[in-house]
Amino acid sequence: MSSELIATVFVAISLRSIISMSSYSGFNKPPMFGDYEAQRHWQEVTFNLEVKLWYTNSTRNDLQYWGLDYPPLTAYHSYLLGHVAEKLNKSFVELYKSRGLESKEHKSYMRFTVLAADAFIFIPAILALSIFMDRTFKKNLRQQMQLLFAIYPGQILIDNGHFQYNNISLGLASVAVAALLCDQNYFAAFTFTLALNYKQMELYHALPFFAYLLSKSLSEKSVNSAVKELTKVATIVLFTFVILWYPWLNSTHSTAEVFHRLFPLGRGVFEDKVANVWCSINIVYKLRKYISNHKMALICFGTTLLAALPINVHLFFRRSKYTFILTLFNTAAAFFLFSFQVHEKSILLVALPSFCLIYWWPTEMLWFLKVSVFSMIPLLKKDNLLVPTVALMIIFRFTFKNWVFKTDDITISKRYFKMSIEQVSEILMIATLLAFLLIEPPSRFPDTWPLIISIISCGHILIFLIWGYTKQLT
């Protein structure tokens, strides 16, 4: 192991450990608290109840109080953590009585579980991805990519600050991409299925995997070989689903209950002020007032497919590993902008392929990663994480400030033009952040600044989607 790699891993763990000492979602905010309590409560529920009852509303499992709303692999993970928690201190997962628990010992345990997921899943996954990116595309940028993953503020602030386990689903998705790059398609299908069964938001990445693997299977020399290859991939996916979903497959009612929790139409098209198209439109046309949730879900489904299908059809007919990565970015951006029930944290799904695109467009992708963090500012402020956010962004900004590639004069002139546009964007984001912190909004419109941040971020992401389309189709 090289000294550079050891240093990168040390920096990654150190930054995450430091942020772990900060505030988190729902800290000291009864009665619902926040995502920290949601993760703890899932451990409580899965430890104390039968598997079949995890997604079922009952007197012992009030789904209105942070009911499980992620797929079975998350539930199994919570079950495992619940058993460890019970061994450490029974009060951590005591049914009912543990609600809202915020003891120092419990915080240490919960933070450690996220760091463990970083150390054993996310960091090894990104190291593997960077290695296979280098082997596939021969650009010798492995160390830069590893450092980029290590210090990217978005994932650190959400997982180690706000409190979630995106590192697991993103880590599994990263392994799937790495496997696909080295032509281990069966393993890619398996690990991506695991990612999808940890968080349903991995649907943002599903179409490119489907299009690439289908195209690859059908490209076999004979019809028999193509059918055999396609059958193998489909069997791996279906078998993995069956194993993970087995406790709920004995009745359509049980299966429907899980699906209802995973795709809750009743929550509406968005929550809080997210940087997507529907939240921006809602400022001038109140979607919830004039359009039912069911109709809005259909509209979101249609517009998302309209935005995502052309590039995935292109990937199917013009399959290459480079096109696959670009399609991952474009599809995730389309889902973030147009799909139903988007959360601020979902921008991390767009960030993942942007790390890989750094190989070709460092200026654009570093710019996008800054925008991705900016889009989450209202959420991070709510969690009292603005100081860590600013600190990490300064580190990120100056670490990659002088990332320059050897190019010809024309490319250099174009790059400096792009950098000047990026600087204007950066000034706009900094000015908006300062206004958000220093200028009191009108009493009639308390959400003025979060909405402005959402609109600015949405505009940026929409431009990046158009940019990605042009790069892929031209």
Helices and strands as residue ranges (DSSP letters): H 3-19, H 35-48, G 51-53, H 72-88, G 90-93, H 104-117, I 118-122, H 123-137, H 142-151, H 153-156, I 157-163, H 166-181, H 185-198, G 200-202, H 203-218, H 223-245, G 246-248, H 252-262, G 265-267, H 277-281, H 287-290, H 293-317, H 321-338, G 344-346, H 347-357, H 362-374, H 377-382, H 386-399, H 409-438, H 448-473
